[in-house]
């Protein structure tokens, strides 16, 4: 028998953030989580055991998208993809924070107490590495929208040098990332969804 423990809570529904008090509460907890991950990234013990995001990863990603996905796109889709991939060219190589790597809403669990959500757990740490916190912020923005992301950014304790630009560049690749993983996994449904705006 394999004994597993279950983390309580469930992902937050997007419309829950229509309540300003709920949105502020959730934003504060995301900011605290990301600040803790940033602090962990400066801990030498943590840095000794976690992998670093590989240098040149975005360049290789762009090459793979062109090689594996461009043939499935329309001319207009390829032009769009080229614009999104070009935004990656100027991303600096940053490895100063612990980055979850897939911090979308489906991987963050919340429990409700007295009408407000409280962060109860984060799932799926398979891609954790030392990298750019802009990746996790981009995932938050993709899940909950720009206005909520601005709330988190206003509360966070990190350097904003070029951060919004990095967030936008990374977020612009999410559909392409989905499609690339899907084609390698043979997942036709996910591939079709990822390429929907490129065909």
C-alpha positions in Angstrom: 0.0 0.0 0.0 1.1 3.5 -0.7 0.0 6.1 1.9 -0.7 9.5 0.5 -1.7 12.7 2.3 -4.2 15.1 0.7 -3.6 18.8 0.7 -6.9 20.5 1.7 -8.5 23.1 -0.5 -9.3 23.7 -4.1 -8.4 26.1 -6.9 -9.9 29.5 -6.7 -12.7 30.4 -9.1 -11.8 33.5 -11.2 -15.1 35.2 -10.4 -14.3 35.1 -6.7 -11.9 38.0 -7.4 -14.8 40.2 -8.3 -15.1 40.9 -4.6 -12.4 43.6 -3.8 -11.8 42.2 -0.3 -11.2 38.7 -1.6 -9.0 40.0 -4.4 -6.9 42.0 -1.9 -6.6 39.0 0.4 -5.6 36.7 -2.4 -3.1 39.2 -3.9 -1.4 39.6 -0.5 -1.0 35.9 -0.1 0.5 35.5 -3.6 2.9 38.3 -2.9 3.9 36.7 0.4 4.4 33.3 -1.4 6.6 34.9 -4.2 8.6 36.9 -1.7 9.3 33.7 0.3 10.4 32.0 -2.9 12.7 35.0 -3.7 14.2 34.8 -0.3 14.7 31.1 -0.7 16.6 31.8 -3.9 19.3 33.6 -2.0 19.8 30.8 0.5 23.0 29.0 -0.3 21.6 25.7 1.0 18.7 26.0 -1.5 21.0 27.1 -4.3 23.2 24.1 -3.8 20.4 21.6 -4.4 18.1 23.2 -7.0 18.8 23.2 -10.7 19.3 26.6 -12.4 17.2 27.5 -15.4 19.5 26.7 -18.3 21.1 29.6 -20.1 19.8 30.0 -23.7 16.6 28.1 -22.9 14.4 30.8 -24.6 16.5 30.7 -27.7 16.2 26.9 -27.8 12.5 27.2 -27.2 12.1 29.5 -30.2 14.1 27.2 -32.4 11.9 24.2 -31.3 8.7 26.2 -32.0 9.9 27.1 -35.5 11.0 23.5 -36.2 8.1 21.6 -34.8 5.1 24.0 -34.9 5.5 26.4 -37.8 4.4 23.8 -40.3 1.1 23.6 -38.5 0.4 27.3 -38.6 -1.0 29.7 -41.2 1.2 32.4 -42.6 -0.6 34.9 -40.3 -0.1 32.5 -37.4 3.7 32.3 -38.1 3.9 36.1 -38.2 2.2 36.3 -34.8 4.5 33.6 -33.4 7.6 35.4 -34.7 6.5 38.5 -32.9 6.1 36.6 -29.7 9.3 34.8 -30.0 11.2 38.0 -30.9 10.2 39.4 -27.5 12.2 36.6 -25.8 15.5 37.7 -27.5 16.1 40.4 -24.9 15.3 38.4 -21.8 18.2 38.3 -19.3 19.4 35.1 -17.8 18.2 35.4 -14.2 18.5 32.7 -11.5 18.0 34.6 -8.3 14.7 33.2 -7.1 13.1 29.9 -6.6 10.5 29.6 -9.4 7.7 27.1 -9.3 7.5 27.0 -13.1 3.7 26.3 -13.4 2.0 28.6 -10.9 -1.3 28.6 -12.8 -4.6 28.8 -10.8 -5.1 25.0 -11.1 -2.0 24.4 -9.0 -2.8 26.7 -6.1 -5.2 25.5 -3.4 -7.3 27.7 -1.1 -9.6 27.1 1.9 -12.3 29.5 2.8 -12.6 30.7 6.4 -15.0 33.4 7.5 -15.7 34.3 3.9 -12.1 34.8 2.8 -9.7 32.4 1.0 -6.5 31.2 2.7 -3.7 29.6 0.7 -3.5 26.0 1.8 -1.0 24.5 -0.7 0.8 24.6 -4.0 0.9 21.5 -6.2 3.1 20.2 -9.0 6.6 21.3 -8.2 8.1 19.2 -11.0 9.6 22.2 -12.8 10.9 24.1 -9.8 14.3 25.7 -10.4 16.3 28.8 -9.7 15.1 31.3 -12.3 13.2 34.5 -13.1 10.2 35.3 -10.8 8.6 36.9 -13.9 7.7 33.3 -15.0 5.5 32.8 -11.9 4.1 36.3 -12.2 3.2 35.6 -15.8 1.3 32.5 -14.8 -0.7 34.5 -12.2 -1.5 37.1 -14.8 -2.6 34.5 -17.3 -4.9 32.9 -14.7 -6.5 36.0 -13.2 -5.9 38.9 -15.6 -3.8 42.0 -15.7 -5.7 43.9 -13.0 -5.1 41.2 -10.4 -1.5 40.9 -11.4 -1.0 44.6 -10.8 -2.3 44.1 -7.3 0.2 41.4 -6.7 3.0 43.5 -8.1 2.1 46.5 -6.0 2.4 44.3 -2.8 5.5 42.4 -3.8 9.0 43.1 -2.5 11.1 42.6 -5.6 13.1 44.7 -8.0 10.9 46.1 -10.8 13.8 46.7 -13.2 12.3 45.4 -16.5 9.9 43.1 -14.7 6.7 44.1 -16.5 8.5 43.6 -19.9 9.8 40.2 -18.9 6.3 39.1 -17.6 4.7 40.2 -20.9 7.3 38.4 -23.0 7.0 35.1 -21.1 3.2 35.3 -20.9 3.1 35.7 -24.7 4.6 32.3 -25.1 2.1 30.3 -23.0 0.0 29.0 -25.9 3.2 28.1 -27.8 4.6 26.3 -24.8 1.3 24.4 -24.5 1.4 23.4 -28.2 5.0 22.3 -28.1 4.5 20.1 -25.1 1.3 18.7 -26.6 2.9 17.8 -29.9 5.7 15.9 -28.1 3.2 14.1 -25.9 0.9 13.3 -28.8 -2.0 15.2 -27.2 -4.1 16.3 -30.1 -6.7 18.2 -28.0 -4.1 20.3 -26.2 -2.2 20.9 -29.4 -5.4 22.2 -31.1 -6.1 24.4 -28.2 -2.6 25.8 -28.1 -2.5 26.5 -31.8 -6.1 27.9 -32.0 -4.9 31.5 -32.6 -2.1 30.5 -35.1 -4.1 28.6 -37.7 
